[in-house]
Amino acid sequence: DTEVTQTPKHLVMGMTNKKSLKCEQHMGHRAMYWYKQKAKKPPELMFVYSYEKLSINESVPSRFSPECPNSSLLNLHLHALQPEDSALYLCASSQDIAPLGRDEQFFGPGTRLTVL
Amino acid sequence: GQNIDQPTEMTATEGAIVQINCTYQTSGFNGLFWYQQHAGEAPTFLSYNVLDGLEEKGRFSSFLSRSKGYSYLLLKELQMKDSASYLCAVRGFGGSGTYKYIFGTGTRLKVLA
């Protein structure tokens, strides 16, 4: 199974709502990532988890709160978002964040978020 | 600073060959990746280079020169389904013994009949 799944596929929320994005992989990968991608732009790294611990936070605003409940799951909790946060949110996984070989990232299909 | 540059858009004809260039300046280097991304979909892995030279994989080849901070992706016998964005990504230092993937600006390729 080389699949990363994400739910929901689409999400529309108001600026006062609280919602969560979910990501799951069963490849035994120990590194998991959240990216934000605006239209016609490359993915921008937000967070990296390694062995269920937050390893990298790319100065993301606190209205985005990541959580890694176990080695297969990654959540992104959203609260008080702004319209400019509307984007495709991609989850990815890889074997390790200190790789010895190829160790490419596997991406989920993304959640398309619209903030009204 | 970290910088990865690619041409924004390219157009080519079905059956032709196209070369997409990528130049990079990053903190540390632990491999260069090419991904394909169709509109509205997730990026999918195409190729990996960590040593200088050419890696060939079917219709796709990727080249790396670490001393020049340069890579290219070569697509042969173009098909309509190759119309997509092509992302160059460098795995570089993330601090504290970790690595992170930094993506280039992406190249949107249009294949015309």
Interface residues (C-beta under 8 A of the other chain):
Chain A: V4 Y33 K40 K41 P42 P43 E44 L45 V48 S50 S55 I56 L88 L90 I97 A98 P99 R102 E104 Q105 F106 F107 G108 P109 G110 R112
Chain B: N30 G31 F33 G40 E41 A42 P43 T44 F45 Y48 V50 L87 R91 G94 G95 S96 G97 T98 Y99 K100 Y101 I102 F103 G104 T105 G106 R108
